[in-house]
Amino acid sequence: MVDFTTKDLYLIGEIGINHNGDIQLAKKLMDAVNACGWNCAKFQKRNPDVCVPEHQKLTPRSTPWGNMTYLEYKHRIEFGKTEYDLIDSYCKEKPIDWTASVWDIDSLEFIMNYNPPFIKIASALVTDHELLTEVCRAGVPIIFSTGMCELEEVDKAVDLVSSYTDNFALMHTNSSYPTPVEELNLSLIPFYKNRYECLVGYSGHEYDIEPTVIACSLGANIIERHITLSHNLWGTDQKASLEIKAMDMLRGRLKDVSHMMGSCSKTVTPSEIEIRRKLRG
């Protein structure tokens, strides 16, 4: 399990569904997480029969594998036990952490077979208190995103989760892919930290890396970004994801932020002592 309170920064590479159902593509993305010095590769796990809304199941979808219903498409890209067994062994070999956002209780039970370091709840499910409760009862750390939420909905989720555990974090995010820069609202990060007195992270869906650096400087302890091998790959999340070069660049930009920020204590720093003696006597 991950104790987020012991880490200055925890970087999550959100593979999500950018693997397009191809385990070889997923392996390359896990390689990228490891090579760029990120902490965790994250997937998304669904039982499409349960979590796809009824009104969407028969909606036609044009895909690289032909025309099919939306439900058929969701099944087509969903990894099962064979793939997750490989993911588990592949990440252990490196080693890096791996986990998943679970979209239903069936998926929670499935992922818990792998002893994940934490479980993620996506913004779309923050108001699903039954799922939140079951994740809490699973006894692992929890992080949950707060996109599309009214403040009252975030309050209720924090109240529910904190009644079970103090090893959780909430993630500021905007659920638009990509997020317009004027809607990032990064000031919510210190607001959340003051309001809930808990760890706060940032899940970014913008094109650039600069807002993520700013989020870290505002106190985000956990950073999550979608990752891809190429923006030109098929899929709705690819364009708002970081390619490998950007992953490496972002890691370099973030590694010294906590040292730069320091503390609110005003003292004479070690490098100033001799200068002070020379100039003030």
RODREN-373641 format. One record per residue (C-alpha): residue number from 1; residue in three letters; chain; z, x, y. Coordinates in Angstrom, 2 decimals. Each point is the difference from the previous one (the first is absolute). Example, Ala and Ser with C-alpha at 12.3 -4.5 7.8 and 13.67 -1.06 7.14 Angstrom:
BEGIN
ATOM_1_ALA_A_7.80_12.30_-4.50
ATOM_2_SER_A_-0.66_1.37_3.44
END
This chain:
BEGIN
ATOM_1_MET_A_0.00_0.00_0.00
ATOM_2_VAL_A_-0.63_1.10_3.57
ATOM_3_ASP_A_2.91_0.23_2.42
ATOM_4_PHE_A_-1.87_-0.27_3.28
ATOM_5_THR_A_3.14_0.90_1.97
ATOM_6_THR_A_-0.23_3.61_-1.25
ATOM_7_LYS_A_-3.57_0.57_1.19
ATOM_8_ASP_A_-1.23_0.85_3.49
ATOM_9_LEU_A_-3.41_-1.44_-0.82
ATOM_10_TYR_A_-1.57_-1.66_-3.03
ATOM_11_LEU_A_-3.79_-0.31_-0.16
ATOM_12_ILE_A_-1.62_-2.73_-2.09
ATOM_13_GLY_A_-3.71_0.09_-0.81
ATOM_14_GLU_A_-0.97_-3.64_-0.47
ATOM_15_ILE_A_-2.76_0.03_-2.59
ATOM_16_GLY_A_0.38_-3.75_-0.31
ATOM_17_ILE_A_-3.26_-1.39_-1.33
ATOM_18_ASN_A_-2.19_2.76_1.45
ATOM_19_HIS_A_-0.53_1.24_-3.56
ATOM_20_ASN_A_-2.27_-3.05_-0.59
ATOM_21_GLY_A_1.19_-0.21_-3.58
ATOM_22_ASP_A_-1.14_3.56_-0.79
ATOM_23_ILE_A_2.75_2.17_-1.46
ATOM_24_GLN_A_-1.99_3.19_0.71
ATOM_25_LEU_A_-0.11_-0.92_3.68
ATOM_26_ALA_A_3.74_-0.73_-0.13
ATOM_27_LYS_A_0.62_3.46_-1.48
ATOM_28_LYS_A_-1.89_1.65_2.86
ATOM_29_LEU_A_2.14_-1.90_2.50
ATOM_30_MET_A_3.18_1.07_-1.80
ATOM_31_ASP_A_-1.33_3.57_0.16
ATOM_32_ALA_A_-0.39_-0.45_3.77
ATOM_33_VAL_A_3.60_-1.18_0.38
ATOM_34_ASN_A_1.19_3.07_-1.85
ATOM_35_ALA_A_-2.34_2.50_1.69
ATOM_36_CYS_A_0.89_-1.23_3.50
ATOM_37_GLY_A_3.74_0.26_-0.63
ATOM_38_TRP_A_0.71_-3.72_0.14
ATOM_39_ASN_A_2.89_-1.42_-2.01
ATOM_40_CYS_A_-1.27_-3.13_-1.70
ATOM_41_ALA_A_-3.15_-1.72_-1.27
ATOM_42_LYS_A_0.27_-3.76_0.25
ATOM_43_PHE_A_-2.01_-2.72_-1.68
ATOM_44_GLN_A_-0.03_-3.81_0.12
ATOM_45_LYS_A_0.79_-2.05_-3.08
ATOM_46_ARG_A_-0.93_-3.67_-0.39
ATOM_47_ASN_A_-0.35_-2.68_-2.61
ATOM_48_PRO_A_-3.09_-1.58_1.57
ATOM_49_ASP_A_0.50_-3.27_-1.88
ATOM_50_VAL_A_3.36_-0.38_1.73
ATOM_51_CYS_A_-0.42_1.48_3.46
ATOM_52_VAL_A_-3.56_-0.99_0.98
ATOM_53_PRO_A_0.23_-3.32_1.87
ATOM_54_GLU_A_-1.67_-2.90_-1.80
ATOM_55_HIS_A_-2.41_-0.66_2.87
ATOM_56_GLN_A_-1.31_3.60_-0.25
ATOM_57_LYS_A_-0.39_0.38_-3.75
ATOM_58_LEU_A_-3.53_-1.41_-0.25
ATOM_59_THR_A_-1.24_1.39_3.32
ATOM_60_PRO_A_-3.25_1.95_-0.60
ATOM_61_ARG_A_0.24_3.75_0.55
ATOM_62_SER_A_-2.82_2.52_0.18
ATOM_63_THR_A_1.11_3.31_-1.53
ATOM_64_PRO_A_-1.55_3.26_-1.22
ATOM_65_TRP_A_0.38_-1.45_-3.53
ATOM_66_GLY_A_-1.94_-3.16_0.81
ATOM_67_ASN_A_0.81_-3.45_1.32
ATOM_68_MET_A_3.23_-1.48_-1.32
ATOM_69_THR_A_2.90_-2.21_1.04
ATOM_70_TYR_A_2.81_1.46_2.04
ATOM_71_LEU_A_2.32_-0.37_-3.02
ATOM_72_GLU_A_-2.44_1.88_-2.23
ATOM_73_TYR_A_-0.25_2.74_2.65
ATOM_74_LYS_A_3.80_0.36_0.13
ATOM_75_HIS_A_0.15_0.35_-3.76
ATOM_76_ARG_A_-2.87_2.50_0.10
ATOM_77_ILE_A_1.86_2.48_2.23
ATOM_78_GLU_A_3.50_-0.51_-1.47
ATOM_79_PHE_A_1.49_2.86_-1.99
ATOM_80_GLY_A_1.90_-0.78_-3.21
ATOM_81_LYS_A_2.31_1.89_-2.34
ATOM_82_THR_A_-2.57_2.59_-1.08
ATOM_83_GLU_A_-0.69_1.04_3.58
ATOM_84_TYR_A_3.64_-0.07_1.10
ATOM_85_ASP_A_1.03_2.10_-2.99
ATOM_86_LEU_A_-2.50_2.58_1.19
ATOM_87_ILE_A_1.17_-0.30_3.63
ATOM_88_ASP_A_3.58_0.52_-1.12
ATOM_89_SER_A_-0.73_3.14_-2.02
ATOM_90_TYR_A_-2.44_1.36_2.60
ATOM_91_CYS_A_2.56_-0.22_2.83
ATOM_92_LYS_A_2.78_1.48_-2.13
ATOM_93_GLU_A_-2.15_3.04_-0.73
ATOM_94_LYS_A_-0.47_0.86_3.69
ATOM_95_PRO_A_2.78_-1.17_0.73
ATOM_96_ILE_A_-0.23_-2.74_2.62
ATOM_97_ASP_A_1.65_-3.40_0.22
ATOM_98_TRP_A_-2.00_-3.14_-0.66
ATOM_99_THR_A_0.76_-3.68_0.38
ATOM_100_ALA_A_-1.65_-3.31_0.89
ATOM_101_SER_A_0.17_-2.99_2.25
ATOM_102_VAL_A_0.71_-2.91_-2.32
ATOM_103_TRP_A_-1.52_-3.36_0.85
ATOM_104_ASP_A_1.75_-2.18_-2.58
ATOM_105_ILE_A_2.91_0.07_-2.43
ATOM_106_ASP_A_-2.28_0.76_-2.97
ATOM_107_SER_A_-1.15_3.14_1.80
ATOM_108_LEU_A_3.56_0.98_0.90
ATOM_109_GLU_A_1.00_-0.16_-3.66
ATOM_110_PHE_A_-3.08_2.03_-0.94
ATOM_111_ILE_A_0.61_2.79_2.54
ATOM_112_MET_A_3.71_0.23_-0.81
ATOM_113_ASN_A_-0.97_1.27_-3.47
ATOM_114_TYR_A_-0.91_3.27_1.74
ATOM_115_ASN_A_3.32_0.55_1.81
ATOM_116_PRO_A_-1.57_0.12_3.49
ATOM_117_PRO_A_1.85_1.90_2.74
ATOM_118_PHE_A_-0.20_-3.12_2.18
ATOM_119_ILE_A_-1.87_-3.30_0.27
ATOM_120_LYS_A_-2.09_-1.09_2.97
ATOM_121_ILE_A_-0.35_-3.57_1.23
ATOM_122_ALA_A_-3.13_-0.68_2.05
ATOM_123_SER_A_0.09_-1.87_3.30
ATOM_124_ALA_A_-1.63_-3.04_-1.58
ATOM_125_LEU_A_3.00_-0.43_-2.31
ATOM_126_VAL_A_2.96_0.64_2.32
ATOM_127_THR_A_0.65_-3.75_0.15
ATOM_128_ASP_A_-0.09_-0.31_-3.80
ATOM_129_HIS_A_3.77_0.10_-0.39
ATOM_130_GLU_A_-0.18_-0.56_-3.76
ATOM_131_LEU_A_-2.03_3.19_-0.42
ATOM_132_LEU_A_2.20_1.91_2.46
ATOM_133_THR_A_3.09_-1.07_-1.93
ATOM_134_GLU_A_-1.46_1.09_-3.33
ATOM_135_VAL_A_-0.93_3.40_1.43
ATOM_136_CYS_A_3.57_0.38_1.30
ATOM_137_ARG_A_1.37_-0.88_-3.44
ATOM_138_ALA_A_-2.22_2.66_-1.57
ATOM_139_GLY_A_2.34_2.60_1.47
ATOM_140_VAL_A_-2.52_2.33_1.64
ATOM_141_PRO_A_-0.43_0.92_3.68
ATOM_142_ILE_A_-2.21_-2.41_1.93
ATOM_143_ILE_A_-2.36_0.38_2.92
ATOM_144_PHE_A_-1.72_-2.99_1.54
ATOM_145_SER_A_-2.60_-0.39_2.73
ATOM_146_THR_A_0.35_-2.43_2.88
ATOM_147_GLY_A_-3.57_-0.72_1.08
ATOM_148_MET_A_-0.85_-3.62_0.86
ATOM_149_CYS_A_3.74_-0.75_0.33
ATOM_150_GLU_A_1.97_-1.83_2.64
ATOM_151_LEU_A_3.28_1.75_0.86
ATOM_152_GLU_A_1.96_-2.77_-1.72
ATOM_153_GLU_A_-1.89_0.69_-3.23
ATOM_154_VAL_A_0.89_3.70_0.20
ATOM_155_ASP_A_3.65_-0.93_0.68
ATOM_156_LYS_A_0.10_-2.14_-3.14
ATOM_157_ALA_A_-1.61_2.68_-2.16
ATOM_158_VAL_A_2.44_2.67_1.23
ATOM_159_ASP_A_2.97_-2.34_-0.54
ATOM_160_LEU_A_-1.14_-0.73_-3.56
ATOM_161_VAL_A_-0.72_3.59_-1.00
ATOM_162_SER_A_3.11_1.47_1.67
ATOM_163_SER_A_2.16_-2.45_-1.94
ATOM_164_TYR_A_-1.05_1.89_-3.15
ATOM_165_THR_A_-0.50_3.61_1.09
ATOM_166_ASP_A_0.15_2.42_2.91
ATOM_167_ASN_A_-2.74_2.21_-1.47
ATOM_168_PHE_A_-2.94_-1.72_1.65
ATOM_169_ALA_A_-2.38_0.50_2.87
ATOM_170_LEU_A_-2.20_-2.32_1.98
ATOM_171_MET_A_-3.43_1.04_1.14
ATOM_172_HIS_A_-1.47_-0.87_3.36
ATOM_173_THR_A_-3.67_-0.86_-0.39
ATOM_174_ASN_A_-2.80_-2.18_1.24
ATOM_175_SER_A_-1.97_-1.70_-2.76
ATOM_176_SER_A_-3.43_0.24_1.65
ATOM_177_TYR_A_-2.40_2.48_-1.63
ATOM_178_PRO_A_-0.62_1.94_2.18
ATOM_179_THR_A_2.71_-0.81_2.54
ATOM_180_PRO_A_-1.12_-0.21_3.64
ATOM_181_VAL_A_1.83_2.72_1.94
ATOM_182_GLU_A_1.38_-2.53_2.48
ATOM_183_GLU_A_1.74_-1.85_-2.86
ATOM_184_LEU_A_1.81_2.96_-1.57
ATOM_185_ASN_A_3.26_-0.78_1.85
ATOM_186_LEU_A_1.69_3.23_-1.10
ATOM_187_SER_A_3.03_-0.79_2.17
ATOM_188_LEU_A_1.15_-2.26_-2.84
ATOM_189_ILE_A_1.03_3.11_-1.96
ATOM_190_PRO_A_3.06_0.90_2.16
ATOM_191_PHE_A_0.61_-3.73_0.50
ATOM_192_TYR_A_0.24_-0.50_-3.78
ATOM_193_LYS_A_2.24_3.06_-0.40
ATOM_194_ASN_A_2.42_-1.34_2.60
ATOM_195_ARG_A_-0.11_-3.60_-1.20
ATOM_196_TYR_A_0.42_0.59_-3.74
ATOM_197_GLU_A_1.64_3.45_-0.13
ATOM_198_CYS_A_-2.18_0.97_-2.95
ATOM_199_LEU_A_-2.83_2.37_-0.78
ATOM_200_VAL_A_-3.28_-0.99_1.62
ATOM_201_GLY_A_-3.44_1.19_-1.01
ATOM_202_TYR_A_-3.55_-0.50_1.19
ATOM_203_SER_A_-2.99_-1.23_-1.97
ATOM_204_GLY_A_-3.09_0.68_2.08
ATOM_205_HIS_A_-3.35_-1.73_-0.27
ATOM_206_GLU_A_-1.63_1.50_3.08
ATOM_207_TYR_A_-2.98_2.35_0.00
ATOM_208_ASP_A_1.74_2.90_1.73
ATOM_209_ILE_A_2.97_2.17_-1.03
ATOM_210_GLU_A_1.57_0.25_3.47
ATOM_211_PRO_A_1.93_-3.31_-0.22
ATOM_212_THR_A_1.55_1.19_-3.28
ATOM_213_VAL_A_1.23_3.19_1.69
ATOM_214_ILE_A_1.47_-2.09_2.82
ATOM_215_ALA_A_1.64_-2.32_-2.56
ATOM_216_CYS_A_1.70_3.00_-1.57
ATOM_217_SER_A_1.23_1.20_3.39
ATOM_218_LEU_A_1.44_-3.47_0.61
ATOM_219_GLY_A_2.12_0.28_-3.13
ATOM_220_ALA_A_-2.15_-1.07_-2.96
ATOM_221_ASN_A_1.42_1.77_-3.07
ATOM_222_ILE_A_-2.64_-1.27_-2.43
ATOM_223_ILE_A_-3.73_0.14_0.69
ATOM_224_GLU_A_-2.56_-1.94_-2.04
ATOM_225_ARG_A_-3.75_0.25_0.51
ATOM_226_HIS_A_-2.86_-1.31_-2.13
ATOM_227_ILE_A_-2.07_2.85_-1.40
ATOM_228_THR_A_-3.59_0.30_-1.20
ATOM_229_LEU_A_-2.52_2.58_-1.11
ATOM_230_SER_A_-2.57_-1.47_2.40
ATOM_231_HIS_A_-0.18_-2.75_2.59
ATOM_232_ASN_A_-3.38_-0.85_-1.50
ATOM_233_LEU_A_1.44_-1.13_-3.33
ATOM_234_TRP_A_-0.11_-3.74_-0.73
ATOM_235_GLY_A_3.11_-2.01_0.82
ATOM_236_THR_A_1.79_-1.75_2.84
ATOM_237_ASP_A_2.66_2.70_0.48
ATOM_238_GLN_A_-2.23_3.10_0.03
ATOM_239_LYS_A_-0.85_0.06_3.71
ATOM_240_ALA_A_3.65_-0.10_1.11
ATOM_241_SER_A_1.00_2.75_-2.44
ATOM_242_LEU_A_0.41_3.75_0.51
ATOM_243_GLU_A_-2.43_2.36_-1.65
ATOM_244_ILE_A_1.43_3.18_-1.55
ATOM_245_LYS_A_-0.62_2.19_3.04
ATOM_246_ALA_A_1.89_-2.49_2.18
ATOM_247_MET_A_2.86_-0.15_-2.55
ATOM_248_ASP_A_0.41_3.76_0.25
ATOM_249_MET_A_-0.28_-0.09_3.78
ATOM_250_LEU_A_2.62_-2.73_0.29
ATOM_251_ARG_A_2.43_1.88_-2.25
ATOM_252_GLY_A_-0.37_3.03_2.24
ATOM_253_ARG_A_0.63_-2.08_3.13
ATOM_254_LEU_A_3.10_-1.66_-1.45
ATOM_255_LYS_A_1.80_2.92_-1.64
ATOM_256_ASP_A_1.72_1.24_3.18
ATOM_257_VAL_A_0.56_-3.31_1.80
ATOM_258_SER_A_3.63_-0.42_-1.10
ATOM_259_HIS_A_0.77_3.56_1.15
ATOM_260_MET_A_-1.71_-0.62_3.33
ATOM_261_MET_A_1.98_-3.19_0.63
ATOM_262_GLY_A_3.39_1.68_-0.52
ATOM_263_SER_A_3.03_-2.03_1.04
ATOM_264_CYS_A_1.50_-1.64_3.07
ATOM_265_SER_A_2.55_2.83_0.32
ATOM_266_LYS_A_-0.64_2.11_3.12
ATOM_267_THR_A_1.02_3.60_-0.64
ATOM_268_VAL_A_-1.19_3.49_0.79
ATOM_269_THR_A_-2.39_0.80_-2.82
ATOM_270_PRO_A_0.20_3.32_-1.88
ATOM_271_SER_A_-3.18_1.31_1.61
ATOM_272_GLU_A_1.41_-0.78_3.47
ATOM_273_ILE_A_3.28_1.91_-0.35
ATOM_274_GLU_A_-1.34_3.42_0.94
ATOM_275_ILE_A_-2.22_-1.45_2.74
ATOM_276_ARG_A_3.01_-1.84_1.42
ATOM_277_ARG_A_2.04_3.23_0.01
ATOM_278_LYS_A_-2.74_1.90_1.79
ATOM_279_LEU_A_-0.69_-2.65_2.63
ATOM_280_ARG_A_3.54_-1.27_0.61
ATOM_281_GLY_A_2.09_3.02_-0.83
END
